[in-house]
Amino acid sequence: MKYIIGVDGGGTKTEAVGYDLSGQELARGSRGFANVCVDAEEAILNIVEAIRSCMDQIKTGECLYLYLGLAGSESGKNIDQLEEALKKNFGVPFSIVNDAPIAHAAALEGKDGILTISGTGSICYGVNQGKQVFVGGWGNLLGDEGSGYWIAIEALRQLIREGEQDLPYSLLSQELLTYFKINDLRQMIGIIYSSSKGEIAALVPVVVKAAEQGDLNAQNILQRAGQHLAEITVYCWKKLRLKDEVYIGMNGSILHNVKQVQEAFIQQVQKEIPQAVVVTNQAPATKGGYYLALKELDKI
């Protein structure tokens, strides 16, 4: 049996999935984080062990290609060490890209088009006849509008405005105060500045709950999040100069799981790009590694 392994490596988990040449899943291996910028030695070990675990389950057959999508790989830091480890341990052709291209290929089944991602952060990635364009992805200090982090920060800013202006606390603000179990608003400083981006983004369900209960501020924040994500999608579309029917995929917990954000995003995209076909399927990113590996094998 001949097969391909697609690897999706993020800040917390690495998944390696083997696919036969028709795209059927054969096996999977999972380990810890894969961001080589955080801890190169441990990340490389996690990546190698995830691939090895996947191969061990398949047992017989020939791996034709490894296609890795790894968070942080675009920096180029420590990639030489990873390449050496892959050559030493597996001896098969491989490619290493950041995590956006494989997510894009998974969502659009390897076709040209645009993928907009919103999880803790946000980014838009597009491909047209080999041309690649990134919009967004600047991180929480410079951008990430429409992301989980951005939604949480906007909610906290609303809480602060109400507190400093002696306004009655909205339902959203009451929910936030309950979540943090505080009475003095100034306690927020220590809590927020000692929290990670992920911990702050974990406030999104609080905002969603308030929106579902009719809080206008929460509804407005989620509406604006969807519009911000549509905005970077339109920028990407213009840069790619796509004129005909364009496929636009969605990825990330915010676009997939927060209905209000998804609806605002789709509505604004279709308003700005009438020929857009919005794809809502949730194929795993490792499947994108499979599609991209097939293209590489065609070149050999």
LUMKOL-795233 format. One record per atom (N, C-alpha, C, O): residue in three letters; z, x, y. Coordinates in steps of 0.05 Angstrom, whole numbers, plus 5000, padded with zeros to 4 digits. Example, Ala and Ser with C-alpha at 12.3 -4.5 7.8 and 13.67 -1.06 7.14 Angstrom:
BEGIN
ALA515652644886;ALA515652464910;ALA515652644934;ALA516952854934;SER514252574955;SER514352734979;SER515752585001;SER516152685023;
// end
This chain:
BEGIN
MET500050174976;MET500050005000;MET500050185025;MET501550375027;LYS498350115044;LYS498250245070;LYS499650075091;LYS499349835091;TYR501150205108;TYR502650045127;TYR503050205153;TYR502550445155;ILE504050045174;ILE504550145201;ILE507450085207;ILE508449875199;ILE508750255222;ILE511450195231;ILE511450185262;ILE510750375275;GLY512349955272;GLY512749925301;GLY515749955307;GLY517449845293;VAL516350105328;VAL519150155335;VAL519650055363;VAL518250125382;ASP521749895366;ASP522649795392;ASP525449905397;ASP527349835384;GLY525650095417;GLY528150225422;GLY529150165450;GLY527750225469;GLY531550055452;GLY532649995478;GLY535250135484;GLY535950335470;GLY536750035503;GLY539250165511;GLY541550105492;GLY543650235494;THR541249915474;THR543349855455;THR542549865426;THR544149915408;LYS539949815420;LYS539049785392;LYS536249905388;LYS534549895406;THR535850005364;THR533150105356;THR532349945331;THR533849925312;GLU529949825332;GLU528949675309;GLU526349795300;GLU524549835317;ALA526049855275;ALA523549955263;ALA522649755242;ALA524149695224;VAL520249655245;VAL519249455227;VAL516549545215;VAL514749625230;GLY516349525189;GLY513849595175;GLY512149355171;GLY513049145164;TYR509549385177;TYR507549175174;TYR505249275156;TYR504349495158;ASP504349095138;ASP501849165124;ASP499549135143;ASP499949055166;LEU497149215134;LEU494949225153;LEU493948945162;LEU492348925180;SER494948735149;SER494348465158;SER496448355177;SER496148125187;GLY498548515183;GLY500548435202;GLY502948295189;GLY504648195204;GLN503148295163;GLN505448175150;GLN507848365149;GLN507448605143;GLU510148265156;GLU512548445156;GLU513348515128;GLU513348345110;LEU513948775124;LEU514748875098;LEU517648945097;LEU519048895077;ALA518749065118;ALA521549155118;ALA522349225146;ALA520649255164;ARG524949245150;ARG525949325177;ARG528449495174;ARG530149465156;GLY528749675193;GLY531149845195;GLY532249825223;GLY530749805243;SER534849835226;SER536149795252;SER538350005256;SER539950055238;ARG538550115280;ARG540650305287;ARG541450265316;ARG540650065328;GLY542950445327;GLY543950425354;GLY541850495375;GLY539450485369;PHE542750555399;PHE540950585422;PHE538850805418;PHE539150985402;ALA536650775434;ALA534350965431;ALA533551095458;ALA531551235459;ASN535151055479;ASN534451175505;ASN535151475505;ASN537551545507;VAL533151645504;VAL533651935502;VAL534752045528;VAL535652275529;CYS534651895549;CYS535751985575;CYS538751965575;CYS540152095591;VAL539851795558;VAL542751755557;VAL544151965541;VAL545952105550;ASP543252005516;ASP544252205498;ASP542052275478;ASP541652135458;ALA540552485484;ALA538152545468;ALA538752585438;ALA537352475422;GLU540852725432;GLU541352785404;GLU541952535388;GLU540852495367;GLU543752365399;GLU544452115384;GLU542051925384;GLU541651785364;ALA540651905406;ALA538351715407;ALA536251795387;ALA535151625372;ILE535552055385;ILE533552145366;ILE534552095337;ILE532952015320;LEU537052135332;LEU538152085305;LEU537851785298;LEU537151715276;ASN538451615318;ASN538251325313;ASN535351245307;ASN534851085289;ILE533451365322;ILE530651295318;ILE529651385291;ILE528451235276;VAL530351635284;VAL529451745258;VAL530751575235;VAL529351515215;GLU533251515237;GLU534651365216;GLU533551075213;GLU533350975191;ALA532850955235;ALA531750685234;ALA529050685220;ALA528450515203;ILE527350885226;ILE524750915213;ILE525150975183;ILE523850865166;ARG526951165177;ARG527451235150;ARG528451005133;ARG527650965110;SER530250845145;SER531250605131;SER528950415124;SER528950295103;CYS527150375143;CYS524850195139;CYS523150305116;CYS522350155099;MET522550565117;MET520850685097;MET522150665069;MET520750615049;ASP524750715068;ASP526150715042;ASP525950435028;ASP525950415004;GLN525850225045;GLN525649955033;GLN522949905022;GLN522649755003;ILE520850015035;ILE518149975025;ILE517650135000;ILE516250054982;LYS518850374999;LYS518950554975;LYS516150664968;LYS515850914970;THR514250504960;THR511650614953;THR509650534974;THR509850324987;GLY507750714978;GLY505650654998;GLY505350885018;GLY506851085017;GLU503450855035;GLU502851065055;GLU503150955083;GLU501850765091;CYS504851085099;CYS505151005127;CYS502851145143;CYS502651385143;LEU501250985155;LEU498951085170;LEU499551165199;LEU498251335210;TYR501551025210;TYR502051065239;TYR504750965247;TYR505750765237;LEU506051115265;LEU508551035278;LEU507950975307;LEU506851155321;TYR508650745317;TYR508150685345;TYR510850605357;TYR512050405350;LEU511850775376;LEU514450745387;LEU514450655416;LEU513050775433;GLY515850435422;GLY516250355450;GLY519250385456;GLY520950255445;LEU519750575474;LEU522550665479;LEU523350645508;LEU521850745525;ALA525550515514;ALA526550505541;ALA527150795550;ALA528350955536;GLY526350855575;GLY526851115586;GLY524851335579;GLY525051555590;SER522951275562;SER521051475554;SER519151555576;SER517951775576;GLU518751375596;GLU516851435617;GLU517851675634;GLU516251795649;SER520451735633;SER521451965648;SER520452235637;SER520452435651;GLY519752235611;GLY518852475598;GLY521052655589;GLY520652855576;LYS523552585596;LYS525852745590;LYS526452745560;LYS526752525548;ASN526752975548;ASN527453005520;ASN525352905500;ASN525952885476;ILE523052825510;ILE520952715492;ILE519952935473;ILE519252875450;ASP519853185482;ASP519053405465;ASP520853425440;ASP519853475418;GLN523453395444;GLN525253405421;GLN524753175402;GLN524753215377;LEU524152935413;LEU523552705395;LEU521052755380;LEU520952695356;GLU518952855393;GLU516452905380;GLU516753105357;GLU515653065335;GLU518353315361;GLU518853505340;GLU520353375316;GLU519753435293;ALA522253205322;ALA523753065301;ALA521952885285;ALA522152865260;LEU520052745298;LEU518252565284;LEU516352725266;LEU515752645243;LYS515352945276;LYS513553115261;LYS514953235236;LYS513853225214;LYS517353325240;LYS518953455219;LYS519653255197;LYS519453315173;ASN520453015205;ASN521452815186;ASN519352645172;ASN519752555150;PHE517152595186;PHE515252405175;PHE512352505172;PHE510952415154;GLY511452685189;GLY508852805185;GLY506552605186;GLY504552655172;VAL506752395202;VAL504552205205;VAL503952175235;VAL505652245251;PRO501552085241;PRO500852055270;PRO502751855283;PRO503751665271;PHE503251905309;PHE505051725324;PHE504351715353;PHE502951895363;SER505251505367;SER505051485396;SER507751395407;SER509151245394;ILE508351495430;ILE510851415444;ILE510151315472;ILE508951455488;VAL510951065477;VAL510550955504;VAL513250825512;VAL515150825496;ASN513350725537;ASN515850585543;ASN515750305531;ASN513850235517;ASP517850145535;ASP518049895520;ASP516249675530;ASP515749475516;ALA515149695555;ALA513449485565;ALA510849455550;ALA510049225544;PRO509349665545;PRO506749635531;PRO506949505504;PRO505149345497;ILE509049565488;ILE509149435462;ILE509949145464;ILE509048975448;ALA511649075484;ALA512348795488;ALA509948645497;ALA509548415489;HIS508248765514;HIS505748645524;HIS503848585500;HIS502848365498;ALA503448795483;ALA501648755460;ALA502648545441;ALA501048395430;ALA505248525438;ALA506448325420;ALA505948045431;ALA505147865416;ALA506448005456;ALA506147745468;ALA503247645469;ALA502747415465;LEU501447835474;LEU498647765478;LEU496847845454;LEU494447845456;GLU498147915432;GLU496747995407;GLU494748215412;GLU492548215401;GLY495448405429;GLY493748635434;GLY491548585454;GLY490048775460;LYS491348345465;LYS489248285485;LYS489948375513;LYS492348425518;ASP487948405530;ASP488448465558;ASP489848225571;ASP489748005562;GLY491348285592;GLY492748075607;GLY495248195619;GLY495548435623;ILE497148015625;ILE499548085640;ILE502047995625;ILE502047775613;LEU504048155625;LEU506648075614;LEU508748115635;LEU509048325647;THR510247905640;THR512547915659;THR515047895643;THR515447715627;ILE516848085648;ILE519348105633;ILE521748065652;ILE521848185674;SER523647905644;SER526047875659;SER528447855640;SER528747655626;GLY530048055639;GLY532548055624;GLY534748145644;GLY535148015664;THR536148355638;THR538048465657;THR536548565682;THR537448515704;GLY534148685678;GLY532348765699;GLY529748605698;GLY529548425682;SER527848685714;SER525248545714;SER522948735719;SER523248935733;ILE520648675707;ILE518248845710;ILE515848685701;ILE516048495686;CYS513548755712;CYS511048635704;CYS509048855696;CYS508849055711;TYR507748815674;TYR505949015664;TYR503248885656;TYR503248685641;GLY501048995666;GLY498448885660;GLY496449085650;GLY496649325656;VAL494548995634;VAL492449165623;VAL489749025626;VAL489548785620;ASN487749165636;ASN485049065637;ASN483049285632;ASN482749465648;GLN481849275608;GLN479749465600;GLN480849755603;GLN479449935613;GLY483249795593;GLY484350065594;GLY485950125619;GLY487650315618;LYS485549985640;LYS487150025664;LYS489849905661;LYS490149675653;GLN491950055668;GLN494749965665;GLN496049945693;GLN495650125710;VAL497449735697;VAL498849695723;VAL501749605718;VAL502249425702;PHE503549735732;PHE506349645732;PHE507049545760;PHE506349665780;VAL508449325761;VAL509549215786;VAL512449145781;VAL513149025760;GLY514249225799;GLY517049175794;GLY518249395777;GLY517049605774;GLY520549335765;GLY521749545748;GLY523049765763;GLY523349985753;TRP523949705788;TRP525149915805;TRP528149945801;TRP529350115814;GLY529249775784;GLY532149795781;GLY533749625801;GLY532549525820;ASN536249595796;ASN537849405812;ASN538249495841;ASN538749325858;LEU538049755847;LEU538449845874;LEU535949805892;LEU536249755916;LEU533649805880;LEU531149785896;LEU529649525891;LEU527849455906;GLY530349375871;GLY528849125866;GLY530148955844;GLY532348865847;ASP528648915823;ASP529448745800;ASP529848445808;ASP531448305795;GLU528448355829;GLU528648075837;GLU527847895813;GLU525947955799;GLY529347675810;GLY528747495789;GLY530047555762;GLY529747405743;SER531347785761;SER532747865736;SER535447735733;SER536347595751;GLY536647785710;GLY539347685705;GLY541347805725;GLY543147665735;TYR541048055730;TYR542848195749;TYR542448075777;TYR544448015790;TRP540048025785;TRP539447915812;TRP540647635814;TRP541847565835;ILE540347475793;ILE541447195794;ILE544447205797;ILE545547055813;ALA545747385782;ALA548647405784;ALA549547495812;ALA551447385823;ILE548247695823;ILE548947795849;ILE548547585871;ILE550147555889;GLU546347435869;GLU545947215889;GLU548147005887;GLU548946905908;ALA549046945863;ALA551246755860;ALA553846865872;ALA555346715885;LEU554347125868;LEU556747245879;LEU556647255910;LEU558647225923;ARG554247305920;ARG553947305949;ARG554447035961;ARG555647005983;GLN553646825947;GLN554246545956;GLN557246495956;GLN558246375975;LEU558546595935;LEU561446565934;LEU562846705958;LEU564546595971;ILE561946945964;ILE563047095986;ILE562546956013;ILE564346946030;ARG560046856017;ARG559446716041;ARG561346476046;ARG562446436067;GLU561746326025;GLU563446086027;GLU566346166033;GLU567646036049;GLY567246386020;GLY570046466025;GLY570446576053;GLY572446516065;GLU568546736063;GLU568846856089;GLU568446666112;GLU569546706134;GLN566946446107;GLN566446246128;GLN568346006125;GLN568045806139;ASP570346036108;ASP572245816103;ASP570945556097;ASP571745336106;LEU568745566081;LEU567445326072;LEU568645226046;LEU569845386032;PRO568444976040;PRO569444876014;PRO567845015992;PRO565445045994;TYR569245105971;TYR567945235949;TYR566145035934;TYR567044825926;SER563645115931;SER561744965915;SER562544975886;SER564245135878;LEU561244805870;LEU561744805841;LEU561145085829;LEU562645185812;LEU558945205838;LEU558245465829;LEU560445665834;LEU561245825817;SER561445665859;SER563545855866;SER566145805851;SER567545995843;GLN566845555847;GLN569245485831;GLN568945595802;GLN570845695791;GLU566545565791;GLU566045665764;GLU566345965762;GLU567446075743;LEU565446105783;LEU565646395784;LEU568546485786;LEU569446665772;LEU570146345803;LEU572946415806;LEU574446365780;LEU576246515773;THR573746155766;THR574946095740;THR574246305720;THR575846395704;TYR571646395720;TYR570746595701;TYR572346855705;TYR573046975685;PHE572746935730;PHE574147185735;PHE577147155735;PHE578647355735;LYS578146905735;LYS581046855736;LYS582446995759;LYS584447125756;ILE581346945783;ILE582447065807;ILE582946855828;ILE581646645828;ASN584846905846;ASN585346735869;ASN584646855895;ASN583746725914;ASP584847125896;ASP584147275920;ASP581347385918;ASP580747535900;LEU579547305936;LEU576747375935;LEU576347675936;LEU574447785924;ARG578147825949;ARG577948115951;ARG578248255925;ARG577448485922;GLN579348115905;GLN579448235878;GLN576748285866;GLN576348445848;MET574748135877;MET572048165867;MET570948445870;MET569348535854;ILE571848585891;ILE570748855896;ILE571249035872;ILE569449165862;GLY573749045864;GLY574449225841;GLY573049135815;GLY572249305800;ILE572848875811;ILE571648775787;ILE568648845786;ILE567748955766;ILE567248785807;ILE564348825807;ILE563549115807;ILE561649195792;TYR564849285823;TYR564149565825;TYR564949725800;TYR564149955798;SER566549605783;SER567349745758;SER565849635734;SER566249715712;SER564049445739;SER562549315718;SER559749435715;SER558549525735;SER558649435691;SER555949525686;SER553949315694;SER554749085699;LYS551449385695;LYS549349185702;LYS549348965682;LYS549048725689;GLY549649035656;GLY549648825635;GLY551948635638;GLY551648395634;GLU554248745645;GLU556648575648;GLU556248385672;GLU557148155671;ILE555048475693;ILE554448305716;ILE552448085709;ILE552747855715;ALA550248175695;ALA548147985687;ALA549247775668;ALA548047555665;ALA551547825654;ALA552747635636;ALA553747385651;ALA554647195638;LEU553747395677;LEU554547155693;LEU552346935693;LEU552946715702;VAL549947005684;VAL547746805686;VAL548546535674;VAL547946335686;PRO549746525650;PRO550446255639;PRO552246095657;PRO552145845657;VAL553946225673;VAL555646085692;VAL553845945714;VAL554345725721;VAL551846095723;VAL549945985743;VAL548345755731;VAL547945545744;VAL547445785706;VAL545845575693;VAL547545325689;VAL546545105694;LYS550045365681;LYS551845135677;LYS552144975703;LYS552044735703;ALA552645125725;ALA553044985751;ALA550444845759;ALA550644625770;ALA548144965754;ALA545644845761;ALA545244585745;ALA544344385756;GLU545844595720;GLU545544355703;GLU547444125711;GLU546843895706;GLN549644205724;GLN551544005733;GLN550943915762;GLN552443765774;GLY548744005773;GLY547743905798;GLY548344075823;GLY547943985845;ASP549444315819;ASP550044485842;ASP547444585854;ASP545844715841;LEU547044515880;LEU544544585893;LEU544144885898;LEU541844985896;ASN546345025903;ASN546045315907;ASN545145455881;ASN543445625882;ALA546345375859;ALA545545485833;ALA542645415827;ALA541145585817;GLN541845175832;GLN539045085827;GLN537145245844;GLN535045325835;ASN537945295869;ASN536245445887;ASN535945735878;ASN533745845880;ILE538045855868;ILE537946135859;ILE535946155835;ILE534346345834;LEU536145975816;LEU534445985793;LEU531545925800;LEU529746045789;GLN531145745819;GLN528445685829;GLN527245935842;GLN524946005836;ARG528746065859;ARG527746315872;ARG527246535852;ARG525446695856;ALA528846555831;ALA528446755811;ALA525746725798;ALA524246915795;GLY525046475791;GLY522446425779;GLY520146495798;GLY518146595790;GLN520546435824;GLN518446485844;GLN518146785848;GLN515946885852;HIS520346935848;HIS520147225851;HIS518647345828;HIS516947525832;LEU519147245804;LEU517747355780;LEU514747285781;LEU513047435773;ALA514147045792;ALA511346965795;ALA510047145816;ALA507647215813;GLU511447225836;GLU510447385858;GLU509547665847;GLU507347755854;ILE511147795831;ILE510348055820;ILE508048025800;ILE506448205797;THR507947785787;THR505747735769;THR503047715784;THR501047815776;VAL503147575807;VAL500747545824;VAL499947825835;VAL497547885836;TYR501847985843;TYR501148255852;TYR499748415831;TYR497748555836;CYS500748395806;CYS499548535783;CYS496748435778;CYS494948595774;TRP496348175779;TRP493748045775;TRP491748155796;TRP489448215789;LYS492548175821;LYS490848275842;LYS490048565838;LYS487748645842;LYS492048725829;LYS491549005825;LYS489549045801;LYS487849225802;LEU489748875781;LEU487948895758;LEU485148785763;LEU483248855749;ARG484948615784;ARG482448495791;ARG481248325768;ARG478848335763;LEU482948185755;LEU482148005734;LEU480947755746;LEU482247615762;LYS478447685739;LYS477047465752;LYS476847215734;LYS476946995744;ASP476547265709;ASP476147035691;ASP478846935680;ASP480947005692;GLU478846785660;GLU481246685647;GLU483146915641;GLU482347115628;VAL485646895650;VAL487547115647;VAL489947015631;VAL491146805637;TYR490647175611;TYR492947105594;TYR495447235606;TYR495547475612;ILE497547075609;ILE500047165621;ILE502347105602;ILE502846865596;GLY503647305592;GLY505847275573;GLY508547295587;GLY508747395610;MET510647195574;MET513347215585;MET515047345564;MET514747315540;ASN517047505573;ASN518947625555;ASN521547665570;ASN521747645594;GLY523647705554;GLY526347745565;GLY527947485564;GLY526947265564;SER530547515563;SER532447295559;SER532247095582;SER532646855577;ILE531747185607;ILE531746995629;ILE529346815628;ILE529546565630;LEU526946925624;LEU524546755623;LEU524446585598;LEU523346365599;HIS525546675576;HIS525446525552;HIS527646315550;HIS527146095539;ASN529946375560;ASN532346205554;ASN533246045578;ASN534745845574;VAL532446105602;VAL533345955626;VAL531045775635;VAL529145865648;LYS531245525627;LYS529045335631;LYS528245305660;LYS525845295666;GLN530145305679;GLN529545275707;GLN527945505718;GLN526045465734;VAL528545745709;VAL527045985717;VAL524245975705;VAL522246025719;GLN524045915680;GLN521445905667;GLN519645695680;GLN517245755685;GLU520645455686;GLU519045245698;GLU518045325726;GLU515745275733;ALA519845445742;ALA519045535769;ALA516945755767;ALA515145755783;PHE517245935748;PHE515346155744;PHE512646045737;PHE510646115750;ILE512445875717;ILE509945765708;ILE508545605730;ILE506145635735;GLN510145435744;GLN508945275766;GLN507745445788;GLN505545395797;GLN509245655796;GLN508245825817;GLN505845995808;GLN503946035824;VAL505946095784;VAL503646255773;VAL501146085773;VAL499046175781;GLN501345845762;GLN498945675760;GLN497945585787;GLN495545515790;LYS499745575806;LYS498845505834;LYS497245735846;LYS495245685859;GLU498245985841;GLU496946215853;GLU494546315837;GLU492646425848;ILE494646275810;ILE492446365792;ILE491646125775;ILE492546095753;PRO489845955785;PRO489045715771;PRO487945765743;PRO488145595725;GLN486646005739;GLN485446065713;GLN487446185693;GLN486646285672;ALA490046195701;ALA492046315683;ALA492646145659;ALA492845895661;VAL492846275636;VAL493746145611;VAL496446275605;VAL496546505597;VAL498546125608;VAL501246235604;VAL501946215574;VAL501945995563;VAL502646445562;VAL503246455534;VAL506346465531;VAL507646635543;THR507446285516;THR510346265513;THR511446355486;THR513846335482;ASN509746455469;ASN510746545442;ASN512546785445;ASN512346935464;GLN514346815425;GLN516347025427;GLN516147225404;GLN517947265388;ALA513847345401;ALA513447545380;ALA515247785385;ALA515547865408;PRO516347905364;PRO518048135367;PRO516448375378;PRO514048405371;ALA517748535395;ALA516248765407;ALA515148955386;ALA513049085391;THR516448975363;THR515449155342;THR512649075334;THR511049245325;LYS512048815335;LYS509348725328;LYS507248835347;LYS504948885340;GLY508048885372;GLY506349015391;GLY505649295382;GLY503349395386;GLY507549435371;GLY507049705360;GLY504949685338;GLY503249865336;TYR504949475322;TYR502949435301;TYR500149405314;TYR498249535305;TYR499949225334;TYR497249185346;TYR496249435359;TYR493849505357;LEU497949585373;LEU497049825387;LEU496450055367;LEU494550215372;ALA497850065345;ALA497250265324;ALA494550215312;ALA493050405306;LEU493849955308;LEU491149895297;LEU488950005315;LEU486950105305;LYS489349985341;LYS487350085360;LYS487150395358;LYS485050505359;GLU489450525354;GLU489450815351;GLU488150895325;GLU486651095325;LEU488550745304;LEU487350815279;LEU484250785280;LEU482850925266;ASP483350595296;ASP480450565300;ASP479150805312;ASP476750855309;LYS480750965327;LYS479751205341;LYS479551445322;LYS478051635327;ILE481151435301;ILE481251665283;ILE478751675265;ILE478551865248;
// end
